[in-house]
Amino acid sequence: MTSPYEAVSNESIARFIAENPMAWIVPAADPSAAFLMPLLLEVDANGSPTTFLGHLPRSAPATSRLLEQPDAVVLFLGPNAYIQPSWISKPGWAPTWNFVSLKAAGTINMDSSLSAEAVTRLVDHMEGMTASGWTVDKIGPRFDDLLKHIMGFRIRIDTLTPRFKVGQDESPQSQREIRSALAGHPLVKWMD
């Protein structure tokens, strides 16, 4: 049974990852080799998440572990905030923490032929949010040298578990009070 925190649309999942691409990539065979890198979500024609595209430094322990054993967990954390009891007019209300997160598990396919695509698409995505017009072409011949030090990959998503705890279980009054107290905080848009 899915909790109200896990009842999240594919559209919201895609938006969350697009806005928060940094994730822990945790090799199942060696969690201590976990590595923080940005990922791009890929979806099928229906908008359902299918894979993540990314890259890792060739020298990272995570890379060698994942080449040996390709199962991995991916962890994203987005906006989050401690919710103080003093914000809520309800007697006996206890503090909590609201957050937007996602956990996925799957099999990684390390493939150096994906390196240029992974970096180019990531740069296009990030630069597109700022409308700077900057592209990897501006690196010039050095781009090929940089690619020698990374390895692209795709992770086939086997399980995907969002957890968007944004006050769904609070009364309308408490939700308004939390929104008011968090005015301007990135978490507020996830509460809507």
N, C-alpha and C positions, 0 to 999 in steps of 0.2 A: 504494500500500500504506500502510495506517495504522500509525503507530508505536504502541507500548504506551502512550505518553503521550497519544495522541489518541483512544484507545478509551475514550470516556466516554459514559455513558448520558444520554439526554435528561433523565431525572430529576435526575442530578447537575449537568447544565448549568443546569437551572432553579433548583436550590437554590443553586448558586454565584452566579448573577446576582441572585437574591433577597437573598442575604447581602452581595453586593458590587456594588451597582447603579451605582457611579460608573465612568464610562467616558470615554475620549478619543473624541470624534467628529471624524474626520479627513476633510475634504472632499477627494475624489480630485483635483479641479482645483486645489487650493491647500492642500497639507498644512500650510503655515505658519499657516493659520487654524484649526488644530485647537483644539477647545474641550472642557473637562472638564465633564460634566453627568451626572446620574443617569438611568438608563434602566430601564424595566420590560420584561421579556420577556413576549410573548404567544405562546401555543401553540395548536395545533389540538386537535380532539377526541381524538386519539391521543397528545397530549403532545409532539408534535414542534414545535420552535421555528419560528415563522412571521414574527413582526415584533417590533420594539422600539417602545415608546411613550415619548415624551419631549417636552421643550420646550427652547428656546434663547432667550436675550435677543434681541429684535429688533435691538438695536444691535451685536451681535457680528459681526465679519467673517465668521465661519463661516456665519451665517444668510444673508447676501447671496450668498456663494459657492454655498451649497446651493440657493438659489432659482434661480440661474443654471445650475448643473450639479449634478443631484441624487445623483450617485454618491458613496458615502462608505464609509470603513472605520471600524469601531468596535473599540476595544481595552480590555479589562478586565484588571486585575491584582488578584489576591487575595492571601491569605497567602503569604509567601515567607521563605526563610531560607538563609543560608550554612551549609553542612554541613562542619564541621571534621574533618580527618583524626584528630585526637586523640580523637574520640568513637568511632572504629571500631577494633576489635581486630585487624583484618586488615592484615598488613604490606603496605606499598606502596600502600595505598589513597590516592587523591587527593581533594582537596576538590572540592565541587560546590555547586550552588545548587538547592534544591527550591522549587517554586512551583506556583501554580494560576492559569491565565490562559485567556483566550478572545479570539479574533480573528474578526470577522464583516465581511462586505462586503455591500452592498446599495444599493438605491435609496431615497432619502428623499422622502417626500411632505410638504412643509411645508403646514400647514393651520391657520389661526388658529381654526377651529371646534373643533380638538382641544385647545386650550390649557387650558380649564377641566378637561376630563377628565384630561389628562396630570398636571396639578398635583394634582387631587383624589385620583386613584388613587395617585400617588406618596406623598402625605401619609398616606393611609389605610394604605398598605403599611408605611411607616416607623413611624408611630405605632402600628400594630398589633403591631409587634415589642416595643413597650414597654408596651402595654396602658394608655396614658395617657388614651385617650378623646378626645383633641384632634382636631378636624376643621377644615377650612377655613371652615366656617360661622362659626366664632368670630372670623374676620377681619372679618366684617360687610360693609358697603358698600364698604370699601377693596379687597375681593377683585376687583371688576370693574375698578378702576383699575389694580391690579397686572397683570391679564391683558392690558391694553393694551400692556405692555412686553415681552411674550413671544410666542413663536409655537410652537404645538404641532406635532408631526409623528409620523409612523410611518415606520419603516425596514423595507422588505421585505427579509427575509434571503435573500440569494442563496447565500452560502457562510458556513459556520460551522465554525471550527477551534478546538476546545479543545486545550489543552496542559497537562495535569495531571502534572507531573514530581514525583512524591511517593515516590520510592524503589522503584518497581515492579521496577527492574532490579537491586536489591540482594538479597543473600542474606537469608534470614529472620533470621539473627543480626545482620547490619548494620542491618536494618530495626528490630529491637528496640532496638539501641544508639542509633539516630537518634531513635526515639520517646522513649526515656528522656532523652536530652540535651535534647530539645525540650519536655519535660513542661510543660503549660500554654500552649504556643504554639498559635495558631489553626490552624497547618498540620497539627498532629497528627490532627485529626478527618478531614482529607482523606486521610491515609495509611491509614485504616481501611477 
